[in-house]
Amino acid sequence: MPQALPAKALGSPFIELQSVDSTNNYAREQIKQGERSGKDPKDLDGTAFFTSEQFAGKGQRGRIWSSEKGANIAMSIVIDPSPLKVSQQFQLSACVAVSVFQFLEKYSGDGCSIKWPNDLYWQDRKAGGILIESVVRNTANMEEPAWPWAIVGIGININQTVFPEHLPNPVSLKQITGKQFDIVSLAHECCSMIDKNYKQLLAEGFDRIYSIYNHHLYKRSSSVRLKKDNRLFTAVIKEVSASGTLVVQHAVEEEFNFGEIEFIGPA
C-alpha cells in the first residue's frame, strides 16, 4: 500500500559545518537535544549536515572513514523512516545505495557498482560508503518496535587524489574523470537523488529499487573468496535477498547477514 509522502525534501535544510568528529554523531546529538527541549521531533526530518572536515568519521564495523579536509562529501541526512517497518530496514539501505550509485554513475560513467551491503565501487576501487544508524524503540501495544529515526551517513571521494597507505583501494571522481568538482553542489545533488528514490520507494514499493540494486551488485555471478569466522572458501555471488542477506553458491547455497562474512578478493 502506498505510504504518505514526507512533506519536506531530504536535504532540506542543508546545514554546512566547518569541522565535526562525525556527521552521524552530530546528527544524533541534534535529535537528542530536540527531544530534551520538547521541540516537535519531526522538525529535523530531512535535515542534511554537511562538513568540510570530519576528523573521526565512521565506517562500517567500527572502522574510521578517512577524508581529506575540503576534498570530499561527508554528510548525514536525518530521515523519519516510520512509514517503513523495522523489518524493512534493508529497503532504506538499498534505496540510499542505489541513489548514490546513480549519482556517481552520472559523473564516472560505466564501471560503478554497489558492494553489499552499501559501499560504492568504481571497477575494483572504493569510491564511497554509507553508514545508516537507526534509533529503534520498543513500544507497548505494537507488533514491531517503533523506528522514529534513521541517520544516513554518506562519504564519497570527490577531489582527493592522495590517500592514506592503509586504505587498500580508494578512488575519487577526480581520479576517474580528471576534473575538479564543486563539492557542496554535488552534495545537494546527491540529496535530491536520495529524496527522489525515497519518495518513489514509499509511493510504489521496493521492487524497482531492489531490481536496480541487484543488477548493479558488485561481483554478481563472479567467483570470490570469502571468510566466515576461520573458514575461507570460494563461492559465486548470486544476489542479495529482499531482506538484505547475501546469497552465494558453492557446494551448497548459503545466505549471510551483514557482519557474518568478509570479502577477501577475487577467486
Number of C-alpha atoms within 10 A of each C-alpha: 7 11 15 10 14 17 8 14 19 26 27 19 15 18 12 13 15 11 15 17 14 23 29 26 17 15 23 20 12 14 20 12 13 16 12 10 9 8 12 9 17 15 11 21 25 24 23 27 23 26 23 21 22 25 17 16 23 23 17 16 9 8 10 13 18 17 23 19 16 18 20 27 28 29 29 30 28 28 25 21 23 13 15 17 13 18 11 15 17 19 24 23 18 24 27 27 28 26 23 27 26 19 19 25 15 11 13 17 12 11 14 23 30 27 22 21 24 25 22 27 23 25 14 18 16 22 24 27 24 23 21 20 15 19 14 14 13 11 10 9 7 8 8 14 15 18 20 19 22 24 26 22 27 27 24 26 24 27 22 20 14 11 15 10 8 6 10 9 12 20 23 24 22 17 17 14 11 10 11 13 14 12 19 18 10 16 22 16 15 23 25 18 21 24 23 15 18 27 18 18 22 20 14 14 16 19 12 13 23 20 13 17 25 21 13 16 23 24 19 19 14 13 18 18 15 20 15 13 9 6 8 13 13 18 21 19 19 20 22 21 14 16 12 21 18 20 17 24 16 12 8 7 11 13 16 15 13 13 10 12 16 13 13 13 12 13 12
